[in-house]
């Protein structure tokens, strides 16, 4: 009787296995393969979407770059020697960084063929850490700004003149920067 029961149990297991595979192949079929293909396609489309979003944000930055740095002509206010919006932005930046501005001296504008270079000599009093943050802010600025040269006025006379040690961490920096203003070219299109 135990043999008969084992044979029936074995037959039932085989019958259930066959019925599972038949029902799985008819009901599910190739759906998992299609789902995997769709998942791969969705992943590729998501990557394309992310790339498009990155490009869109960079195009916004390019637009801002042109908006802030493109003069329509040589007489445009953006191409002035002492551009007031730039100077206001610079003084606000220095105030936010708690840097003492000792002086700003605009120099004569340099006229290149496709752009203007407006140099400034800026004298600051701050710590090295504040100066580093200032340079980072200049780099992040929407204006095209080059730092031509900087000098730290840290002579022995300064050390001898300062009695208080706390004042020695503040250095005097003389920074030569230039704003670059692109000038829209007036090229003729041939018909």
MDTraj code that builds the backbone (N, CA, C; nanometers):
import mdtraj as md
import numpy as np

residues = "UNK UNK UNK UNK UNK UNK UNK UNK UNK UNK UNK UNK UNK UNK UNK UNK UNK UNK UNK UNK UNK UNK UNK UNK UNK UNK UNK UNK UNK UNK UNK UNK UNK UNK UNK UNK UNK UNK UNK UNK UNK UNK UNK UNK UNK UNK UNK UNK UNK UNK UNK UNK UNK UNK UNK UNK UNK UNK UNK UNK UNK UNK UNK UNK UNK UNK UNK UNK UNK UNK UNK UNK UNK UNK UNK UNK UNK UNK UNK UNK UNK UNK UNK UNK UNK UNK UNK UNK UNK UNK UNK UNK UNK UNK UNK UNK UNK UNK UNK UNK UNK UNK UNK UNK UNK UNK UNK UNK UNK UNK UNK UNK UNK UNK UNK UNK UNK UNK UNK UNK UNK UNK UNK UNK UNK UNK UNK UNK UNK UNK UNK UNK UNK UNK UNK UNK UNK UNK UNK UNK UNK UNK UNK UNK UNK UNK UNK UNK UNK UNK UNK UNK UNK UNK UNK UNK UNK UNK UNK UNK UNK UNK UNK UNK UNK UNK UNK UNK UNK UNK UNK UNK UNK UNK UNK UNK UNK UNK UNK UNK UNK UNK UNK UNK UNK UNK UNK UNK UNK UNK UNK".split()
xyz = np.array([
    [0.0807, -0.1176, 0.0000],
    [0.0000, 0.0000, 0.0000],
    [0.0865, 0.1260, 0.0000],
    [0.2000, 0.1212, 0.0642],
    [0.2898, 0.2361, 0.0678],
    [0.3476, 0.2625, -0.0699],
    [0.3697, 0.1505, -0.1468],
    [0.4234, 0.1705, -0.2813],
    [0.3208, 0.2383, -0.3700],
    [0.1954, 0.1970, -0.3578],
    [0.0890, 0.2545, -0.4381],
    [0.0729, 0.4029, -0.4042],
    [0.0806, 0.4350, -0.2767],
    [0.0682, 0.5749, -0.2343],
    [0.1843, 0.6577, -0.2870],
    [0.3072, 0.6056, -0.2871],
    [0.4245, 0.6769, -0.3400],
    [0.4121, 0.6983, -0.4901],
    [0.3608, 0.5977, -0.5609],
    [0.3440, 0.6100, -0.7053],
    [0.2396, 0.7184, -0.7344],
    [0.1308, 0.7202, -0.6610],
    [0.0268, 0.8232, -0.6815],
    [0.0838, 0.9614, -0.6476],
    [0.1574, 0.9722, -0.5406],
    [0.2182, 1.1004, -0.5015],
    [0.3189, 1.1469, -0.6067],
    [0.4031, 1.0551, -0.6563],
    [0.5001, 1.0891, -0.7597],
    [0.4284, 1.1337, -0.8871],
    [0.3217, 1.0616, -0.9258],
    [0.2441, 1.0975, -1.0441],
    [0.1785, 1.2343, -1.0274],
    [0.1286, 1.2616, -0.9061],
    [0.0652, 1.3915, -0.8810],
    [0.1672, 1.5048, -0.8921],
    [0.2876, 1.4799, -0.8412],
    [0.3932, 1.5827, -0.8500],
    [0.4286, 1.6083, -0.9961],
    [0.4434, 1.5024, -1.0744],
    [0.4760, 1.5188, -1.2171],
    [0.3617, 1.5903, -1.2879],
    [0.2370, 1.5519, -1.2605],
    [0.1209, 1.6154, -1.3231],
    [0.1130, 1.7635, -1.2872],
    [0.1354, 1.7978, -1.1611],
    [0.1337, 1.9385, -1.1202],
    [0.2483, 2.0163, -1.1849],
    [0.3643, 1.9559, -1.1958],
    [0.4784, 2.0234, -1.2600],
    [0.4489, 2.0526, -1.4060],
    [0.3961, 1.9518, -1.4763],
    [0.3638, 1.9700, -1.6191],
    [0.2547, 2.0762, -1.6340],
    [0.1526, 2.0713, -1.5494],
    [0.0445, 2.1702, -1.5601],
    [0.0956, 2.3114, -1.5294],
    [0.1899, 2.3244, -1.4349],
    [0.2478, 2.4563, -1.4053],
    [0.3216, 2.5110, -1.5271],
    [0.4057, 2.4292, -1.5907],
    [0.4827, 2.4773, -1.7053],
    [0.3924, 2.5104, -1.8232],
    [0.2892, 2.4304, -1.8433],
    [0.1956, 2.4583, -1.9533],
    [0.1204, 2.5882, -1.9265],
    [0.0688, 2.6035, -1.8052],
    [-0.0054, 2.7270, -1.7741],
    [0.0863, 2.8490, -1.7746],
    [0.2095, 2.8327, -1.7271],
    [0.3042, 2.9452, -1.7275],
    [0.3381, 2.9865, -1.8691],
    [0.3571, 2.8887, -1.9577],
    [0.3936, 2.9243, -2.0950],
    [0.2764, 2.9861, -2.1698],
    [0.1526, 2.9428, -2.1400],
    [0.0375, 3.0010, -2.2102],
    [-0.0079, 3.1319, -2.1475],
    [-0.0091, 3.1398, -2.0164],
    [-0.0583, 3.2611, -1.9510],
    [0.0478, 3.3712, -1.9478],
    [0.1714, 3.3359, -1.9117],
    [0.2776, 3.4364, -1.8995],
    [0.3511, 3.4504, -2.0311],
    [0.3858, 3.3437, -2.0935],
    [0.4507, 3.3445, -2.2242],
    [0.5814, 3.4220, -2.2236],
    [0.5918, 3.5162, -2.3176],
    [0.7139, 3.5944, -2.3320],
    [0.7060, 3.7297, -2.2599],
    [0.6116, 3.7442, -2.1712],
    [0.5943, 3.8719, -2.1018],
    [0.7181, 3.9126, -2.0223],
    [0.7821, 3.8238, -1.9488],
    [0.9028, 3.8677, -1.8763],
    [1.0116, 3.9201, -1.9704],
    [1.0262, 3.8589, -2.0883],
    [1.1251, 3.9062, -2.1850],
    [1.0882, 4.0460, -2.2347],
    [0.9590, 4.0669, -2.2635],
    [0.9125, 4.1992, -2.3080],
    [0.9295, 4.3027, -2.1974],
    [0.9029, 4.2597, -2.0725],
    [0.9187, 4.3514, -1.9593],
    [1.0647, 4.3925, -1.9452],
    [1.1562, 4.2962, -1.9623],
    [1.2989, 4.3289, -1.9539],
    [1.3388, 4.4245, -2.0657],
    [1.2866, 4.4026, -2.1868],
    [1.3158, 4.4941, -2.2974],
    [1.2621, 4.6335, -2.2686],
    [1.1398, 4.6392, -2.2153],
    [1.0810, 4.7695, -2.1823],
    [1.1575, 4.8393, -2.0696],
    [1.2040, 4.7635, -1.9714],
    [1.2838, 4.8215, -1.8639],
    [1.4147, 4.8783, -1.9180],
    [1.4793, 4.8047, -2.0104],
    [1.6035, 4.8546, -2.0701],
    [1.5765, 4.9812, -2.1515],
    [1.4651, 4.9823, -2.2262],
    [1.4288, 5.1003, -2.3043],
    [1.3982, 5.2190, -2.2126],
    [1.3281, 5.1928, -2.1008],
    [1.2970, 5.2986, -2.0054],
    [1.4252, 5.3540, -1.9434],
    [1.5203, 5.2684, -1.9111],
    [1.6471, 5.3137, -1.8537],
    [1.7219, 5.4028, -1.9529],
    [1.7225, 5.3627, -2.0801],
    [1.7894, 5.4438, -2.1827],
    [1.7202, 5.5791, -2.1992],
    [1.5870, 5.5785, -2.1973],
    [1.5127, 5.7044, -2.2095],
    [1.5352, 5.7936, -2.0876],
    [1.5449, 5.7346, -1.9688],
    [1.5744, 5.8128, -1.8486],
    [1.7127, 5.8765, -1.8573],
    [1.8103, 5.8018, -1.9080],
    [1.9444, 5.8584, -1.9255],
    [1.9415, 5.9740, -2.0246],
    [1.8644, 5.9587, -2.1333],
    [1.8520, 6.0671, -2.2313],
    [1.7844, 6.1887, -2.1696],
    [1.6835, 6.1641, -2.0839],
    [1.6149, 6.2743, -2.0169],
    [1.7102, 6.3488, -1.9241],
    [1.7888, 6.2747, -1.8482],
    [1.8856, 6.3379, -1.7578],
    [1.9861, 6.4192, -1.8379],
    [2.0339, 6.3635, -1.9499],
    [2.1280, 6.4380, -2.0348],
    [2.0644, 6.5651, -2.0894],
    [1.9386, 6.5566, -2.1300],
    [1.8686, 6.6750, -2.1815],
    [1.8511, 6.7793, -2.0719],
    [1.8211, 6.7354, -1.9482],
    [1.8062, 6.8306, -1.8383],
    [1.9390, 6.8994, -1.8078],
    [2.0491, 6.8245, -1.8120],
    [2.1809, 6.8839, -1.7883],
    [2.2124, 6.9852, -1.8976],
    [2.1867, 6.9486, -2.0224],
    [2.2114, 7.0416, -2.1330],
    [2.1249, 7.1665, -2.1203],
    [2.0002, 7.1497, -2.0803],
    [1.9114, 7.2648, -2.0649],
    [1.9627, 7.3588, -1.9568],
    [2.0103, 7.3040, -1.8457],
    [2.0627, 7.3902, -1.7393],
    [2.1900, 7.4599, -1.7858],
    [2.2726, 7.3891, -1.8626],
    [2.3949, 7.4522, -1.9125],
    [2.3625, 7.5594, -2.0164],
    [2.2579, 7.5375, -2.0960],
    [2.2178, 7.6400, -2.1921],
    [2.1668, 7.7635, -2.1201],
    [2.0985, 7.7445, -2.0072],
    [2.0570, 7.8596, -1.9269],
    [2.1789, 7.9373, -1.8794],
    [2.2826, 7.8653, -1.8403],
    [2.4056, 7.9316, -1.7963],
    [2.4720, 8.0054, -1.9124],
    [2.4698, 7.9442, -2.0308],
    [2.5272, 8.0101, -2.1488],
    [2.4484, 8.1360, -2.1807],
    [2.3150, 8.1285, -2.1722],
    [2.2317, 8.2455, -2.1972],
    [2.2652, 8.3559, -2.0974],
    [2.2770, 8.3200, -1.9696],
    [2.3117, 8.4186, -1.8664],
    [2.4496, 8.4771, -1.8946],
    [2.5422, 8.3926, -1.9366],
    [2.6772, 8.4389, -1.9693],
    [2.6730, 8.5429, -2.0806],
    [2.5967, 8.5158, -2.1867],
    [2.5851, 8.6124, -2.2950],
    [2.5093, 8.7367, -2.2507],
    [2.4052, 8.7183, -2.1724],
    [2.3252, 8.8325, -2.1270],
    [2.4086, 8.9275, -2.0418],
    [2.4957, 8.8720, -1.9582],
    [2.5760, 8.9539, -1.8679],
    [2.7017, 9.0103, -1.9337],
    [2.7465, 8.9544, -2.0450],
    [2.8776, 8.9895, -2.0990],
    [2.8785, 9.0304, -2.2454],
    [2.7640, 9.0451, -2.3083],
    [2.7600, 9.0793, -2.4498],
    [2.7082, 9.2215, -2.4679],
    [2.7939, 9.3063, -2.5217],
    [2.7542, 9.4442, -2.5538],
    [2.7110, 9.4479, -2.6996],
    [2.6056, 9.5212, -2.7266],
    [2.5553, 9.5276, -2.8641],
    [2.6425, 9.6155, -2.9524],
    [2.7113, 9.7115, -2.8916],
    [2.8014, 9.7981, -2.9668],
    [2.9115, 9.8474, -2.8740],
    [3.0056, 9.9190, -2.9299],
    [3.1152, 9.9725, -2.8482],
    [3.0677, 10.0842, -2.7564],
    [2.9512, 10.1419, -2.7858],
    [2.8983, 10.2503, -2.7027],
    [2.8033, 10.1994, -2.5942],
    [2.7845, 10.0686, -2.5857],
    [2.6944, 10.0099, -2.4863],
    [2.7463, 10.0381, -2.3451],
    [2.6532, 10.0546, -2.2502],
    [2.6930, 10.0849, -2.1118],
    [2.7691, 9.9694, -2.0474],
    [2.7486, 9.8485, -2.0974],
    [2.8207, 9.7330, -2.0441],
    [2.9693, 9.7420, -2.0750],
    [3.0033, 9.8151, -2.1805],
    [3.1429, 9.8270, -2.2212],
    [3.2124, 9.9483, -2.1602],
    [3.1475, 10.0197, -2.0688],
    [3.2087, 10.1361, -2.0038],
    [3.3316, 10.0966, -1.9231],
    [3.4186, 10.1967, -1.9005],
    [3.5386, 10.1725, -1.8204],
    [3.5027, 10.1329, -1.6780],
    [3.4139, 10.2059, -1.6158],
    [3.3721, 10.1763, -1.4780],
    [3.2244, 10.1383, -1.4815],
    [3.1972, 10.0121, -1.5058],
    [3.0616, 9.9624, -1.5176],
    [2.9968, 9.9611, -1.3799],
    [2.8964, 10.0456, -1.3602],
    [2.8339, 10.0636, -1.2289],
    [2.7679, 9.9359, -1.1753],
    [2.6907, 9.8594, -1.2552],
    [2.6336, 9.7356, -1.2009],
    [2.7409, 9.6363, -1.1533],
    [2.8517, 9.6277, -1.2264],
    [2.9599, 9.5380, -1.1833],
    [3.0192, 9.5853, -1.0513],
    [3.0433, 9.7159, -1.0401],
    [3.1014, 9.7684, -0.9161],
    [3.0062, 9.7500, -0.7975],
    [2.8756, 9.7691, -0.8215],
    [2.7771, 9.7451, -0.7144],
    [2.7778, 9.5986, -0.6730],
    [2.7818, 9.5089, -0.7708],
    [2.7851, 9.3655, -0.7427],
    [2.9125, 9.3292, -0.6656],
    [3.0236, 9.3893, -0.7034],
    [3.1516, 9.3617, -0.6375],
    [3.1500, 9.4089, -0.4928],
    [3.0996, 9.5294, -0.4691],
    [3.0958, 9.5803, -0.3313],
    [2.9973, 9.4999, -0.2454],
    [2.8858, 9.4559, -0.3041],
    [2.7926, 9.3695, -0.2300],
    [2.8593, 9.2369, -0.1946],
    [2.9344, 9.1822, -0.2885],
    [3.0048, 9.0562, -0.2645],
    [3.1056, 9.0711, -0.1510],
    [3.1800, 9.1811, -0.1529],
    [3.2793, 9.2047, -0.0481],
    [3.2123, 9.2256, 0.0876],
    [3.0995, 9.2939, 0.0870],
    [3.0262, 9.3166, 0.2122],
    [2.9741, 9.1851, 0.2697],
    [2.9227, 9.0982, 0.1833],
    [2.8718, 8.9685, 0.2284],
    [2.9834, 8.8814, 0.2854],
    [3.1034, 8.8951, 0.2318],
    [3.2164, 8.8150, 0.2791],
    [3.2883, 8.8809, 0.3968],
    [3.2408, 8.9981, 0.4376],
    [3.3006, 9.0722, 0.5495],
    [3.4463, 9.1088, 0.5204],
    [3.4697, 9.1525, 0.3975],
    [3.6028, 9.1956, 0.3545],
    [3.6027, 9.3477, 0.3469],
    [3.7055, 9.4084, 0.4033],
    [3.7160, 9.5541, 0.4042],
    [3.7761, 9.5999, 0.2710],
    [3.7030, 9.6859, 0.2021],
    [3.7477, 9.7410, 0.0743],
    [3.8224, 9.8701, 0.1018],
    [3.9512, 9.8720, 0.0651],
    [4.0320, 9.9912, 0.0871],
    [4.0325, 10.0833, -0.0341],
    [4.0063, 10.0277, -0.1525],
    [4.0027, 10.1128, -0.2714],
    [3.9761, 10.0352, -0.3987],
    [3.9088, 10.1036, -0.4927],
    [3.8867, 10.0504, -0.6279],
    [3.9312, 10.1582, -0.7245],
    [4.0181, 10.1190, -0.8165],
    [4.0643, 10.2155, -0.9155],
    [4.0444, 10.1552, -1.0547],
    [3.9449, 10.2071, -1.1299],
    [3.9299, 10.1593, -1.2681],
    [4.0421, 10.2151, -1.3553],
    [4.0890, 10.1332, -1.4453],
    [4.1928, 10.1770, -1.5379],
    [4.1316, 10.1916, -1.6766],
    [4.2118, 10.2385, -1.7692],
    [4.1663, 10.2616, -1.9062],
    [4.1274, 10.1295, -1.9729],
    [4.0141, 10.1295, -2.0393],
    [3.9629, 10.0110, -2.1080],
    [4.0559, 9.9721, -2.2226],
    [4.0783, 9.8435, -2.2380],
    [4.1622, 9.7909, -2.3462],
    [4.0684, 9.7385, -2.4542],
    [4.0841, 9.7906, -2.5750],
    [3.9960, 9.7557, -2.6857],
    [4.0617, 9.6485, -2.7714],
    [4.0085, 9.5278, -2.7657],
    [4.0541, 9.4187, -2.8527],
    [3.9595, 9.4124, -2.9715],
    [3.9844, 9.3237, -3.0647],
    [3.9000, 9.3204, -3.1844],
    [3.7576, 9.2726, -3.1556],
    [3.7415, 9.1706, -3.0733],
    [3.6083, 9.1149, -3.0473],
    [3.5571, 9.1414, -2.9064],
    [3.6376, 9.2019, -2.8230],
    [3.5952, 9.2235, -2.6846],
    [3.6690, 9.3415, -2.6235],
    [3.6157, 9.3864, -2.5094],
    [3.6788, 9.4907, -2.4291],
    [3.7265, 9.4275, -2.2995],
    [3.8353, 9.4813, -2.2513],
    [3.8880, 9.4374, -2.1224],
    [3.8947, 9.5624, -2.0348],
    [3.8170, 9.5610, -1.9250],
    [3.8140, 9.6759, -1.8348],
    [3.8880, 9.6387, -1.7059],
    [4.0126, 9.6850, -1.6912],
    [4.0901, 9.6484, -1.5715],
    [4.0567, 9.7362, -1.4504],
    [4.0698, 9.6760, -1.3334],
    [4.0481, 9.7433, -1.2053],
    [4.1609, 9.7025, -1.1115],
    [4.2018, 9.7967, -1.0268],
    [4.2936, 9.7646, -0.9181],
    [4.2134, 9.7766, -0.7899],
    [4.2035, 9.6649, -0.7179],
    [4.1227, 9.6602, -0.5959],
    [4.2157, 9.6332, -0.4791],
    [4.2020, 9.7126, -0.3741],
    [4.2806, 9.6930, -0.2527],
    [4.1860, 9.6464, -0.1428],
    [4.2191, 9.5309, -0.0833],
    [4.1336, 9.4678, 0.0173],
    [4.2116, 9.4436, 0.1450],
    [4.1384, 9.4352, 0.2553],
    [4.1989, 9.3937, 0.3818],
    [4.1136, 9.2796, 0.4360],
    [4.1750, 9.1603, 0.4463],
    [4.1017, 9.0424, 0.4906],
    [4.1997, 8.9313, 0.5277],
    [4.1440, 8.8213, 0.5749],
    [4.2268, 8.7041, 0.6048],
    [4.2471, 8.6251, 0.4756],
    [4.3380, 8.5290, 0.4813],
    [4.3597, 8.4447, 0.3634],
    [4.2347, 8.3628, 0.3316],
    [4.1635, 8.3188, 0.4341],
    [4.0408, 8.2417, 0.4131],
    [3.9348, 8.3270, 0.3439],
    [3.9183, 8.4499, 0.3879],
    [3.8216, 8.5393, 0.3239],
    [3.8625, 8.5677, 0.1798],
    [3.9917, 8.5824, 0.1570],
    [4.0396, 8.6077, 0.0209],
    [4.0104, 8.4877, -0.0696],
    [4.0279, 8.3671, -0.0170],
    [3.9955, 8.2465, -0.0941],
    [3.8479, 8.2401, -0.1291],
    [3.7610, 8.2758, -0.0346],
    [3.6169, 8.2786, -0.0630],
    [3.5838, 8.3863, -0.1654],
    [3.6540, 8.4986, -0.1593],
    [3.6350, 8.6055, -0.2586],
    [3.6699, 8.5551, -0.3984],
    [3.7822, 8.4847, -0.4096],
    [3.8209, 8.4308, -0.5403],
    [3.7181, 8.3299, -0.5910],
    [3.6627, 8.2489, -0.5012],
    [3.5583, 8.1532, -0.5408],
    [3.4342, 8.2251, -0.5904],
    [3.3965, 8.3338, -0.5225],
    [3.2794, 8.4106, -0.5648],
    [3.3027, 8.4784, -0.6994],
    [3.4239, 8.5272, -0.7211],
    [3.4577, 8.5881, -0.8504],
    [3.4438, 8.4833, -0.9614],
    [3.4883, 8.3621, -0.9324],
    [3.4805, 8.2549, -1.0314],
    [3.3358, 8.2183, -1.0623],
    [3.2488, 8.2223, -0.9628],
    [3.1077, 8.1877, -0.9810],
    [3.0264, 8.2997, -1.0433],
    [3.0811, 8.4161, -1.0525],
    [3.0082, 8.5318, -1.1019],
    [2.9630, 8.5106, -1.2470],
    [2.8448, 8.5633, -1.2832],
    [2.8012, 8.5525, -1.4223],
    [2.8826, 8.6417, -1.5165],
    [2.9540, 8.7380, -1.4613],
    [3.0414, 8.8227, -1.5430],
    [3.1698, 8.7476, -1.5741],
    [3.2231, 8.7725, -1.6922],
    [3.3543, 8.7173, -1.7263],
    [3.4596, 8.8048, -1.6599],
    [3.5298, 8.7484, -1.5627],
    [3.6286, 8.8239, -1.4864],
    [3.7586, 8.7447, -1.4857],
    [3.8668, 8.8135, -1.5179],
    [3.9982, 8.7499, -1.5074],
    [4.0736, 8.8147, -1.3922],
    [4.1454, 8.7324, -1.3199],
    [4.2327, 8.7836, -1.2146],
    [4.3721, 8.7865, -1.2765],
    [4.4176, 8.9065, -1.3091],
    [4.5452, 8.9210, -1.3783],
    [4.6625, 8.9006, -1.2833],
    [4.6475, 8.9526, -1.1616],
    [4.7593, 8.9474, -1.0673],
    [4.7080, 8.9865, -0.9298],
    [4.7698, 8.9325, -0.8252],
    [4.7413, 8.9820, -0.6909],
    [4.8701, 8.9811, -0.6102],
    [4.8738, 9.0723, -0.5152],
    [4.9928, 9.0889, -0.4322],
    [4.9488, 9.0992, -0.2868],
    [5.0234, 9.0341, -0.1992],
    [4.9967, 9.0415, -0.0560],
    [5.0992, 9.1368, 0.0034],
    [5.0500, 9.2447, 0.0621],
    [5.1386, 9.3434, 0.1254],
    [5.1704, 9.2943, 0.2670],
    [5.2742, 9.2157, 0.2776],
    [5.3062, 9.1532, 0.4056],
    [5.4539, 9.1769, 0.4382],
    [5.4932, 9.3032, 0.4404],
    [5.6323, 9.3369, 0.4678],
    [5.6642, 9.3351, 0.6157],
    [5.7899, 9.3401, 0.6461],
    [5.8359, 9.3396, 0.7850],
    [5.7907, 9.4651, 0.8575],
    [5.7732, 9.5750, 0.7829],
    [5.7270, 9.6997, 0.8441],
    [5.5892, 9.6822, 0.9063],
    [5.5031, 9.6079, 0.8378],
    [5.3667, 9.5851, 0.8869],
    [5.3701, 9.5077, 1.0185],
    [5.4561, 9.4102, 1.0264],
    [5.4671, 9.3302, 1.1488],
    [5.5215, 9.4160, 1.2628],
    [5.6182, 9.5010, 1.2350],
    [5.6743, 9.5878, 1.3385],
    [5.5729, 9.6922, 1.3844],
    [5.4890, 9.7410, 1.2907],
    [5.3937, 9.8472, 1.3231],
    [5.2748, 9.7962, 1.4045],
    [5.2387, 9.6703, 1.3897],
    [5.1231, 9.6155, 1.4618],
    [5.1656, 9.5601, 1.5968],
    [5.1078, 9.6156, 1.6997],
    [5.1365, 9.5685, 1.8351],
    [5.0461, 9.4510, 1.8695],
    [4.9186, 9.4591, 1.8248],
    [4.8225, 9.3537, 1.8580],
    [4.8351, 9.2366, 1.7601],
    [4.8450, 9.1190, 1.8171],
    [4.8630, 8.9975, 1.7369],
    [4.7389, 8.9657, 1.6533],
    [4.6173, 9.0013, 1.7030],
    [4.4932, 8.9723, 1.6323],
    [4.4875, 9.0418, 1.4957],
    [4.5517, 9.1577, 1.4854],
    [4.5481, 9.2327, 1.3597],
    [4.6410, 9.1731, 1.2540],
    [4.7328, 9.0866, 1.2955],
    [4.8268, 9.0287, 1.1995],
    [4.7622, 8.9274, 1.1055],
    [4.6468, 8.8717, 1.1423],
    [4.5828, 8.7762, 1.0514],
    [4.5197, 8.8464, 0.9312],
    [4.4939, 8.9768, 0.9444],
    [4.4377, 9.0533, 0.8333],
    [4.5504, 9.1049, 0.7449],
    [4.5424, 9.0669, 0.6185],
    [4.6447, 9.1050, 0.5214],
    [4.5880, 9.2092, 0.4253],
    [4.6762, 9.2830, 0.3647],
    [4.6349, 9.3765, 0.2604],
    [4.6663, 9.3129, 0.1257],
    [4.5622, 9.2975, 0.0432],
    [4.5750, 9.2371, -0.0898],
    [4.5509, 9.3446, -0.1948],
    [4.6365, 9.3496, -0.2939],
    [4.6148, 9.4358, -0.4100],
    [4.5885, 9.3413, -0.5266],
    [4.4662, 9.3491, -0.5813],
    [4.4216, 9.2550, -0.6836],
    [4.3967, 9.3309, -0.8137],
    [4.4581, 9.2842, -0.9198],
    [4.4326, 9.3393, -1.0532],
    [4.3365, 9.2438, -1.1237],
    [4.2121, 9.2885, -1.1430],
    [4.1137, 9.2070, -1.2147],
    [4.0691, 9.2833, -1.3384],
    [4.0108, 9.2084, -1.4301],
    [3.9570, 9.2697, -1.5518],
    [3.8246, 9.2039, -1.5849],
    [3.7270, 9.2861, -1.6212],
    [3.6020, 9.2303, -1.6732],
    [3.6159, 9.2256, -1.8245],
    [3.5614, 9.1208, -1.8810],
    [3.5673, 9.1039, -2.0260],
    [3.4262, 9.1186, -2.0797],
    [3.4113, 9.2074, -2.1759],
    [3.2820, 9.2309, -2.2388],
    [3.2945, 9.1990, -2.3865],
    [3.2168, 9.1019, -2.4312],
    [3.2160, 9.0642, -2.5720],
    [3.1376, 9.1689, -2.6503],
    [3.1814, 9.1994, -2.7707],
    [3.1118, 9.2967, -2.8545],
    [3.0523, 9.2224, -2.9719],
    [2.9223, 9.2435, -2.9918],
    [2.8525, 9.1767, -3.0998],
    [2.9094, 9.2221, -3.2325],
    [2.9499, 9.1251, -3.3130],
    [3.0102, 9.1597, -3.4428],
    [2.8992, 9.1910, -3.5430],
    [2.9322, 9.2798, -3.6333],
    [2.8359, 9.3207, -3.7363],
    [2.8795, 9.2601, -3.8680],
    [2.8608, 9.1294, -3.8784],
    [2.9004, 9.0616, -4.0035],
    [2.7843, 9.0673, -4.1012],
    [2.8178, 9.0823, -4.2281],
    [2.7156, 9.0888, -4.3315],
    [2.6954, 8.9490, -4.3871],
    [2.5695, 8.9129, -4.4035],
    [2.5351, 8.7830, -4.4592],
    [2.5147, 8.8008, -4.6091],
    [2.5883, 8.7231, -4.6874],
    [2.5746, 8.7354, -4.8332],
    [2.4545, 8.6551, -4.8803],
    [2.3794, 8.7150, -4.9767],
    [2.2605, 8.6469, -5.0248],
    [2.2889, 8.5696, -5.1502],
])
top = md.Topology()
chain = top.add_chain()
for i, resn in enumerate(residues, 1):
    res = top.add_residue(resn, chain, resSeq=i)
    for name in ("N", "CA", "C"):
        top.add_atom(name, md.element.get_by_symbol(name[0]), res)
traj = md.Trajectory(xyz[None], top)
